[in-house]
């Protein structure tokens, strides 16, 4: 996800982009997205309306990280 956003400008006005930013490995993008999601309770509703499987996507990312924690230093060093 972070690699996709690195080739596109992160645009927090686009709900799909905001969703990807919220689960990105880029600390700044993630913090920006999560802050906006907290300030605007409609963001998650709009994201689920566009991508009904969003909850499953987030759960899958969390489960993968629990099975094999992602080492942030290694990912960023690539």
Order of alpha helices (4+ residues) and beta strands (2+ residues): alpha-alpha-alpha-alpha-alpha-alpha
